[in-house]
Amino acid sequence: MLIDEVDGRKVGRRHGLRMTGTLGVLLEGKRQGHLGEVRAWIDALGRQGFHIGAALKQHVLEAAGEA
């Protein structure tokens, strides 16, 4: 299941589930070869109103080898 809601994360943690956010899913997709470039997906999310702070964006791009 994929969910990126604060309440859903709280319930998941209470049940001992491992949490991975949207950006973590993108990074894993790239690591597994399913995505070519994380930057394009981050930019697309931003155009849809998904807020990503500058420092977090830079961290994710560095982790993806796209900084």
Secondary structure as GFF3:
##gff-version 3
##sequence-region A 1 67
A	DSSP	alpha_helix	6	14	.	.	.	ID=ss1
A	DSSP	alpha_helix	22	31	.	.	.	ID=ss2
A	DSSP	alpha_helix	38	47	.	.	.	ID=ss3
A	DSSP	alpha_helix	54	63	.	.	.	ID=ss4
###
